[in-house]
Amino acid sequence: MQTESDIKDIVKNKAQRVGNQKVLHDMQQAVNKLEQQKKDELQFSLKGLVIFLVLVVIAVFLYRYLR
């Protein structure tokens, strides 16, 4: 038969495991959020680069055409 202290230890260990799983879940969510932010920033900078290159091509075309 389990003593009261054995039962307390079992409950304490179970609570720690559940708490650890919660912490791991929260950390995974934070990592996912950071990865999504990084992807969004990269996509934004790529769009900016494409727009810049298009403007440069237009400027060169106009410069040569109007010269």
QUIJOMO-V661792 format. One record per backbone hydrogen bond with DSSP energy under -0.5 kcal/mol. CO is the residue of the C=O (numbers start at 1). NH is the residue of the N-H. Records with the same first field share a line. If there is no record, write none. Layout:
CO->NH / NH
This chain:
3->7
4->8
5->9
6->10
7->11
8->12
9->13
10->14
11->15
12->16
13->17
14->18
15->19
16->20
17->21
18->22
19->23
20->24
21->25
22->26
23->27
24->28
25->29
26->30
27->31
28->32
29->33
30->34
31->35
32->36
33->37
34->38
35->39
36->40
37->41
38->42
39->43
40->44
41->45
42->46
43->47
44->48
45->49
46->50
47->51
48->52
49->53
50->54
51->55
52->56
53->57
54->58
55->59
56->60
57->61
58->62
59->63
60->64
61->65
62->66
63->67
